[in-house]
Amino acid sequence: MNPRPTVAFSPYAVYSREEWACLRADTPMTLSEADLENLSGLTERVSTEEVVDVYLPLSRLLNLYVEASQGLHGDTESFLRKGNHKMPFILGLAGSVAAGKSTTARVLQALLARWPSHPRVELVPTDGFLFPNAVLEDRGLMTRKGFPESYNLTRLLNFLHDVKSGKRRVEAPVYSHLIYDVLSDQKLTIEQPDIVIVEGLNVLQPAKLPKDGEAIPFVSDFFDFSIYIDAAETLVESWYVERFLRLRQTAFRDPASYFHRYATLSEDEARATGLEIWRTINLVNLKDNILPTRQRADLILRKGEDHAVESVALRKL
């Protein structure tokens, strides 16, 4: 086996939190304390400081990308003498279980929707594109839920194609974390948005290239910009176990919960169970499938203690 080549060049410019915060310029803070409370996750409190230092500069940058994309699309449509239909800007958001993807997605959705040139921002978690439990059980994949093979990739690619082609009304499946399954009787309807945030574990995963040279799209081929939420494995492990313990006291107590059986565990038993699930399933997925896609992102948010972003790596133009 040939050794990995050593390359001095990095495709990223790395900014400390302080350097990144300076790039906010005069971007206004448009979220109230009540907004931040609603946007916070189960174990991740979104602070005003975090929004001001990290997410307002990011919102400003993304606004530049969106407006440039809108302008280029309009000019191209004019050049090709086609009708000027809307083509949404698609933002991909990847990272490990418990890294805080959903919270970041909600914050970005709220901030981006406050820019006048793109007020319609939709959030689509890829959990809805998991195969239903019945299919996973039939294929022996229930313990690999969240791994690339557990997703209905064809359905996800067709959804992204319809959104990117400017289709007026597109439906996405909905997932329930309570019953741990896709809801067959519910749909998320997307109607001509300006921006669609697609959030999921493996959205930056490349497909296997066909030997015949025929085109097979990756999910990320539809993205105009992509973000990876990064943190040390030990931190993500602690966040996962903390979330498991919190769910044991809340959602797991609901008799309808798929994980209701864990509600009666003692704290020590719950901690051991959460740690076991993390190390045998989620950590394996992180190492084998999610972490290897980090360098495919346009921007990497590196988190430290308490989910605070410590540095930002932005791909060079």
Summary of the structure (lengths in Angstrom):
residues: 317
radius of gyration: 20.2
end to end distance: 32.8
largest distance: 66.9
contacts: 922
relative contact order: 0.17
helix: 46%
strand: 19%
